Amino acid sequence: MKPSFLLGIAVGYVLGARAGRERYEDIVAMARRVAGSQTVQSTAGVLQAQVHDLTQQARHSFGHAGVSANGYGR
C-alpha cells in the first residue's frame, strides 16, 4: 500500500470516529480518491525514484569508503 493511502485512512479514521460512521465513510472515500489521483500517484512515483537513487548513491559511497555490508570494514 502507498504511504499516502495509509495516511488518508488514518486521518479518516480519527476524524470519522469523532463525526460518526456516515462522516467516516465520506472521509475514507475522499481519501481514497485523493490517494488514487494521477497527481498523487505521479508524485509518489517521482519520490520513490529519488529515494532509490539516493539509496544507490549511499551504497556506492559506502562501498568506496571501505565499509562492507556488515558495517565493519573490508
C-alpha positions as CSV (number, residue, x, y, z in Angstrom):
1,M,0.0,0.0,0.0
2,K,1.1,3.5,-0.6
3,P,2.0,5.7,2.4
4,S,-0.3,8.4,1.3
5,F,-3.2,6.0,1.2
6,L,-2.4,4.7,4.7
7,L,-2.2,8.3,5.9
8,G,-5.6,9.0,4.4
9,I,-7.0,6.0,6.1
10,A,-5.6,7.1,9.5
11,V,-6.8,10.6,9.2
12,G,-10.2,9.4,8.1
13,Y,-10.4,7.0,11.0
14,V,-9.6,9.6,13.6
15,L,-11.9,12.3,12.1
16,G,-14.6,9.7,11.4
17,A,-14.6,8.4,14.9
18,R,-15.5,11.8,16.1
19,A,-18.1,12.6,13.5
20,G,-19.9,9.3,13.3
21,R,-20.0,6.4,10.9
22,E,-21.5,8.2,7.9
23,R,-19.0,11.0,8.0
24,Y,-16.2,8.4,8.5
25,E,-17.3,6.7,5.2
26,D,-17.3,10.0,3.4
27,I,-13.8,10.9,4.6
28,V,-12.4,7.5,3.7
29,A,-13.9,7.7,0.2
30,M,-12.4,11.1,-0.2
31,A,-9.0,9.9,1.0
32,R,-9.1,7.0,-1.5
33,R,-10.0,9.4,-4.3
34,V,-7.1,11.7,-3.4
35,A,-4.7,8.8,-3.0
36,G,-5.7,7.3,-6.3
37,S,-5.5,10.6,-8.2
38,Q,-3.0,10.8,-11.0
39,T,-1.2,13.8,-9.4
40,V,-0.6,11.9,-6.1
41,Q,0.4,8.7,-8.0
42,S,2.9,10.7,-10.2
43,T,4.4,12.4,-7.2
44,A,4.7,9.2,-5.3
45,G,6.5,7.6,-8.3
46,V,8.9,10.5,-8.5
47,L,9.6,10.4,-4.8
48,Q,10.2,6.6,-5.0
49,A,12.7,7.1,-7.8
50,Q,14.5,9.8,-5.9
51,V,14.8,7.6,-2.8
52,H,16.0,4.7,-4.9
53,D,18.7,7.0,-6.5
54,L,19.8,8.3,-3.1
55,T,20.0,4.8,-1.7
56,Q,22.2,3.7,-4.6
57,Q,24.4,6.7,-4.2
58,A,24.8,6.0,-0.5
59,R,25.7,2.3,-1.1
60,H,28.2,3.4,-3.8
61,S,29.7,5.9,-1.4
62,F,30.0,3.5,1.5
63,G,31.5,0.9,-0.9
64,H,34.3,3.3,-1.7
65,A,34.8,4.3,1.9
66,G,36.0,0.8,2.9
67,V,32.8,-0.2,4.7
68,S,31.4,-3.6,3.9
69,A,27.7,-4.6,4.0
70,N,28.0,-5.6,7.7
71,G,29.4,-2.2,8.6
72,Y,32.8,-3.3,9.9
73,G,35.2,-2.6,7.0
74,R,36.6,-4.9,4.4
